């Protein structure tokens, strides 16, 4: 009783039980506390309790209290993995300090374990991580489009993963055994882009390499920033799509080409048509199917999965310890607007994993701090989604974990637009 009072006065939430078997009813793999137990107890002693806890989770801290006659037993338990032992009599300050260290260790371990689980789950999914309705629809649409031999436009802000989506479409298509060729239409001068794309032969009709279109024959050609393609190249591309023949700039003959084109644009491609920068007929030819990638600020619920996935990738090896996730880090993830989208988040995660973030970097951006109610709403949604991911959409377990009445839980699902079916394994 005195130990319990000392810990309570130190700010700990203490639960006491009359015997070890009663305590075991409350121990599970997600137990976030510390177990402090005497070794000498009737029916089930402290060593038996320790072994039972180890079977549930060997990393739950167990501290054993022992008299002088039981020191050898306590040392044996310590060797087997017990967190620590205290020999009677001991000062309450010693107990408090030891429990506090153990609690901090357990909290860090659970946080790292949760992030690893999220990262492992993310790596088993498609690279488009997240369970928001928009991302689920996007993945479903990609599967449908990949099976069809149609050209596609992909729209989205910088860093949303347009080339990644194009590669996914290629890998899921019947063309996956052939080349995926990516062309950055705005990276070099207009003449160089056109020459590389179509491979105009020199006057001697000799060339040292194939054009990008020839390389993509029977495969997929990805035109990044297609709205920056020169008008002359647009005309030749339109001709290629019309008759399937690749011709030189001046030659009348050509060779047959079979390609699927995926074209990306940072904004709506129709705007480029209206401004006279893009051919209208080519726009309609490429726009057989369209994918719009949502910016990261519109899918905040995907942040834990994405962040965990990128941290896992950045760690020097699979067993490396995860850095401590501070409250400042959590605020940064939710409050920041991520104008660079997934690309910016990945850079942030890599610096976090390598311990390169400065304190000023993880403070919330004052220009993008949300109101208290909005921040509370986003935190609530993030927590619900994380629990559903952890338990594969099992409602009973999720409700128990969140300590919510079932009706309240379903009300919150509706409020946040969460479809629980997306979290259940097929």
C-alpha positions in Angstrom: 0.0 0.0 0.0 2.9 2.4 0.8 4.5 1.7 -2.6 1.2 2.4 -4.3 0.7 5.7 -2.5 4.3 6.8 -3.3 3.8 6.1 -7.0 0.4 7.9 -7.0 1.9 11.0 -5.4 4.6 11.0 -8.0 2.0 11.2 -10.7 1.6 7.6 -11.8 -1.7 5.9 -12.4 -1.6 2.9 -10.2 -3.7 -0.3 -10.3 -3.3 -2.8 -7.5 -4.4 -6.4 -7.4 -4.7 -8.9 -4.6 -2.8 -11.6 -6.4 -0.8 -12.4 -9.6 -3.7 -14.2 -11.3 -5.9 -11.2 -10.9 -3.2 -9.0 -12.4 -2.7 -11.3 -15.4 -6.3 -10.7 -16.5 -5.2 -7.1 -17.4 -2.0 -7.9 -19.2 -1.9 -8.0 -23.0 0.6 -7.3 -25.8 -0.4 -3.6 -25.9 0.0 -3.1 -22.2 1.6 0.3 -21.8 2.7 0.2 -18.2 5.1 -1.4 -15.8 4.5 -4.4 -13.5 5.9 -4.2 -10.0 5.5 -7.4 -8.0 6.8 -9.1 -4.9 8.5 -12.4 -5.5 7.0 -14.2 -2.5 3.2 -14.6 -3.2 0.8 -17.5 -2.6 -0.4 -19.7 -5.5 1.5 -17.8 -8.2 4.8 -16.2 -7.2 6.6 -13.3 -8.8 8.8 -15.5 -10.9 5.8 -17.4 -12.3 4.2 -14.1 -13.0 7.3 -12.9 -14.8 7.4 -16.0 -17.0 3.6 -15.7 -17.8 4.1 -12.0 -18.8 7.1 -13.0 -21.0 4.8 -15.3 -23.0 2.5 -12.4 -23.7 5.2 -9.8 -24.5 8.8 -10.3 -23.4 9.4 -6.6 -23.6 6.8 -5.6 -20.9 9.0 -4.2 -18.0 8.7 -6.4 -14.9 10.3 -5.2 -11.6 10.6 -7.7 -8.8 10.7 -6.8 -5.1 12.7 -9.2 -3.0 14.1 -9.8 0.4 17.7 -10.7 1.0 17.0 -14.4 0.9 15.5 -14.2 -2.6 18.3 -12.2 -4.2 19.6 -15.2 -6.2 16.2 -15.8 -7.6 15.8 -12.1 -8.6 19.2 -12.1 -10.3 18.2 -15.2 -12.3 15.0 -13.4 -13.4 17.1 -10.3 -14.3 19.3 -12.6 -16.5 16.2 -14.0 -18.1 14.9 -10.6 -19.1 13.3 -8.9 -16.0 13.7 -5.2 -16.1 15.1 -4.7 -12.5 14.7 -5.8 -8.9 14.6 -3.9 -5.7 15.8 -5.4 -2.4 13.9 -4.6 0.7 14.1 -2.1 2.3 14.4 0.5 -0.4 13.7 4.3 -0.6 10.5 5.5 -2.3 12.6 7.8 -4.5 14.5 4.8 -5.8 11.3 3.0 -6.6 9.8 6.1 -8.4 13.0 6.7 -10.5 13.2 3.1 -11.5 9.5 3.0 -12.5 9.8 6.2 -14.4 12.7 4.9 -16.5 10.8 1.7 -17.2 7.6 3.6 -18.2 9.6 5.8 -20.6 11.3 2.7 -22.1 7.9 1.0 -22.6 6.4 4.1 -24.2 9.3 4.4 -26.6 9.1 0.7 -27.5 5.4 0.8 -28.2 5.7 3.9 -30.3 8.5 2.3 -32.3 6.6 -0.9 -32.6 3.5 0.9 -33.8 5.5 2.8 -36.5 7.2 -0.4 -37.6 3.8 -2.1 -37.9 2.5 0.8 -40.0 5.6 0.7 -42.2 5.3 -3.1 -42.7 1.7 -2.7 -43.6 2.5 0.1 -46.0 5.2 -2.0 -47.7 2.6 -4.8 -48.3 0.3 -2.4 -49.9 0.6 -0.6 -53.2 3.0 2.5 -53.1 -0.1 4.7 -52.9 -0.5 4.5 -49.2 -3.6 5.4 -47.3 -7.2 4.3 -46.7 -9.1 7.5 -47.3 -12.0 7.1 -49.8 -10.1 9.1 -52.4 -7.0 6.8 -52.2 -9.1 3.6 -52.2 -10.9 4.8 -55.3 -7.6 5.8 -56.9 -6.1 2.4 -56.4 -9.3 0.7 -57.7 -9.3 2.9 -60.8 -5.6 2.2 -61.5 -6.4 -1.5 -61.5 -9.3 -1.0 -64.0 -7.3 1.3 -66.3 -4.2 -0.9 -66.3 -6.1 -3.7 -67.8 -7.3 -1.6 -70.7 -5.1 -0.6 -73.6 -6.0 3.1 -73.5 -3.9 6.3 -73.1 -4.1 8.0 -69.7 -3.6 11.5 -68.3 -2.4 11.9 -64.7 -3.0 15.2 -62.9 -1.5 16.3 -59.6 0.7 18.8 -57.8 4.4 18.5 -57.7 5.4 15.6 -55.4 2.1 13.7 -55.5 3.7 10.7 -57.2 2.6 11.0 -60.9 5.5 9.0 -62.2 4.9 6.4 -59.5 1.3 6.0 -60.7 2.5 5.7 -64.3 4.9 3.0 -63.3 2.2 1.2 -61.4 -0.1 1.3 -64.5 2.7 -0.1 -66.6 3.5 -2.9 -64.2 -0.1 -3.9 -63.9 -0.7 -4.0 -67.6 -0.1 -6.6 -70.3 2.9 -4.4 -71.5 4.9 -5.0 -68.3 7.4 -7.3 -70.0 8.5 -4.4 -72.2 10.1 -1.0 -71.5 8.7 1.8 -69.4 10.3 5.0 -70.8 10.0 8.3 -68.8 10.5 11.6 -70.7 10.8 14.9 -68.8 9.2 17.2 -71.4 10.2 20.4 -69.7 13.7 19.4 -68.5 15.7 20.4 -71.6 15.3 22.7 -74.7 12.5 22.1 -77.2 14.8 20.9 -79.9 16.5 18.4 -77.6 13.2 17.0 -76.3 11.9 16.5 -79.9 15.1 15.0 -81.1 15.3 12.5 -78.2 11.7 11.7 -78.4 11.5 11.0 -82.2 15.2 10.3 -82.9 15.5 12.3 -86.1 18.4 10.8 -88.1 21.3 13.0 -89.1 22.0 13.8 -92.8 23.9 10.5 -93.1 20.9 8.6 -91.8 23.1 7.1 -89.1 22.3 7.1 -85.4 24.1 5.9 -82.3 20.9 5.1 -80.3 17.2 4.5 -80.6 14.7 7.3 -79.9 12.7 7.2 -76.7 9.6 6.3 -78.7 11.4 3.4 -80.4 12.7 2.2 -77.0 9.1 2.2 -75.7 7.8 0.0 -78.6 5.3 -2.5 -77.2 5.7 -0.9 -73.8 4.7 2.4 -72.1 5.9 6.0 -72.8 5.5 8.4 -69.8 5.4 12.0 -70.8 6.0 14.1 -67.6 4.8 17.7 -67.8 3.3 17.0 -71.2 1.9 20.5 -71.4 5.5 21.7 -71.8 6.0 19.6 -75.0 6.7 21.9 -78.0 3.8 22.4 -80.4 5.8 20.9 -83.3 6.4 17.7 -81.2 2.7 17.7 -80.3 1.8 17.6 -84.0 4.1 14.7 -84.6 2.9 12.8 -81.6 -0.7 13.3 -82.8 0.3 11.8 -86.2 1.9 8.9 -84.5 -1.2 8.2 -82.5 -3.4 8.5 -85.6 -1.6 6.0 -87.8 0.8 4.2 -85.5 3.8 5.1 -87.7 7.0 6.8 -86.4 8.3 9.2 -89.1 11.3 11.5 -89.3 10.8 15.3 -89.4 10.9 15.4 -93.2 10.7 11.8 -94.4 7.5 10.4 -95.7 8.1 6.8 -94.7 8.3 5.4 -91.2 8.2 2.3 -89.0 5.2 0.9 -87.1 5.1 1.7 -83.4 2.9 0.2 -80.7 3.0 2.2 -77.4 0.7 3.2 -74.6 1.1 6.8 -73.5 0.7 8.1 -70.0 0.9 11.9 -69.8 1.2 13.9 -66.6 0.4 17.6 -65.9 0.8 19.6 -62.8 -2.7 21.2 -63.3 -5.7 20.6 -65.4 -4.4 19.9 -68.9 -7.5 21.6 -70.4 -6.2 24.9 -69.1 -3.2 24.5 -71.4 -5.6 23.9 -74.3 -7.5 27.1 -73.5 -4.3 29.1 -73.3 -3.2 27.8 -76.7 -0.2 25.9 -75.4 -1.6 22.4 -76.1 -3.4 20.9 -79.1 -7.1 20.3 -78.5 -7.1 17.1 -80.6 -4.1 15.7 -78.8 -5.8 16.5 -75.4 -8.9 14.5 -76.3 -6.7 11.7 -77.7 -4.7 11.3 -74.5 -7.7 12.0 -72.2 -9.3 8.5 -72.7 -8.8 8.0 -69.0 -7.9 10.5 -66.3 -6.4 10.1 -62.8 -6.3 13.0 -60.4 -3.9 12.6 -57.5 -5.0 14.4 -54.3 -2.4 16.5 -52.5 -1.1 15.4 -49.1 -3.0 18.1 -47.3 -6.3 16.5 -48.4 -5.3 13.1 -47.1 -3.9 13.8 -43.6 -5.0 10.4 -42.4 -2.4 8.7 -44.6 0.4 10.6 -42.7 1.2 7.9 -40.1 1.5 5.2 -42.8 3.5 7.3 -45.2 5.8 8.7 -42.5 6.4 5.2 -41.0 7.0 3.8 -44.4 9.7 6.4 -45.3 11.4 6.2 -41.9 11.6 2.4 -42.3 13.2 2.8 -45.7 15.7 5.4 -44.4 16.9 3.4 -41.3 20.5 2.1 -41.9 19.3 -1.5 -41.2 16.1 -3.3 -40.4 17.0 -3.6 -36.7 18.0 0.0 -36.1 16.2 1.8 -33.3 13.6 4.4 -34.3 14.2 7.9 -33.1 11.9 9.2 -30.4 8.6 10.6 -31.7 8.1 13.8 -29.8 4.9 15.9 -29.5 6.5 18.5 -31.6 6.9 15.9 -34.4 3.3 14.9 -34.2 2.2 18.6 -34.4 4.4 19.1 -37.4 2.9 16.1 -39.2 -0.7 17.4 -38.7 -0.2 21.1 -38.8 2.1 21.5 -41.7 0.5 22.0 -45.2 3.1 19.9 -47.0 3.3 22.0 -50.2 5.9 19.5 -51.6 3.5 16.7 -50.9 4.9 13.1 -50.6 8.3 14.2 -51.8 8.6 16.7 -49.0 7.3 14.2 -46.4 9.9 11.6 -47.5 12.7 14.1 -47.2 11.5 15.0 -43.7 11.2 11.4 -42.7 14.7 10.6 -43.9 16.2 13.5 -41.9 14.2 12.3 -38.9 15.4 8.7 -39.2 19.0 9.9 -39.4 18.7 12.3 -36.5 19.3 15.4 -38.6 16.3 17.5 -37.7 16.9 20.7 -35.7 14.4 21.9 -33.1 13.2 24.8 -35.2 12.4 22.3 -38.0 9.9 20.3 -36.0 8.0 23.3 -34.7 4.6 23.8 -36.3 4.5 26.2 -39.2 2.7 29.3 -37.9 1.2 30.0 -41.3 -0.5 26.6 -41.4 -1.5 26.0 -37.7 -5.1 24.8 -37.6 -7.7 25.9 -35.0 -8.0 23.8 -31.8 -11.3 22.2 -33.0 -9.8 21.3 -36.4 -6.6 19.9 -34.9 -8.7 17.8 -32.5 -10.8 16.5 -35.4 -7.7 15.5 -37.3 -6.1 13.8 -34.3 -9.3 11.9 -33.7 -9.4 10.7 -37.3 -5.8 9.7 -37.3 -6.2 7.7 -34.1 -9.3 5.9 -35.3 -7.7 5.0 -38.6 -4.5 3.8 -36.8 -6.5 1.5 -34.5 -8.5 0.1 -37.5 -5.3 -0.6 -39.4 -3.8 -2.3 -36.3 -6.8 -4.6 -35.8 -7.7 -5.2 -39.5 -11.0 -3.5 -39.1 -12.2 -5.6 -36.2 -14.9 -3.4 -34.6 -15.0 -5.1 -31.2 -11.3 -4.8 -30.6 -11.2 -1.2 -31.9 -14.0 -0.1 -29.7 -12.3 -1.7 -26.7 -9.0 -0.1 -27.5 -10.5 3.3 -28.0 -12.8 2.9 -24.9 -15.9 4.1 -26.9 -19.5 2.9 -26.9 -20.2 1.1 -30.2 -22.8 3.7 -31.3 -20.4 6.6 -30.7 -17.7 4.7 -32.6 -20.0 4.3 -35.7 -21.0 8.0 -35.4 -17.4 9.0 -35.6 -16.8 6.7 -38.6 -19.6 8.5 -40.4 -18.4 12.0 -39.3 -14.9 11.3 -40.7 -16.0 9.5 -43.8 -14.3 6.2 -42.8 -15.4 3.1 -44.6 -14.5 0.2 -42.2 -14.5 -2.3 -45.1 -11.3 -0.9 -46.4 -9.4 -2.0 -43.3 -10.5 -5.7 -43.4 -8.2 -8.1 -45.1 -9.7 -9.9 -48.1 
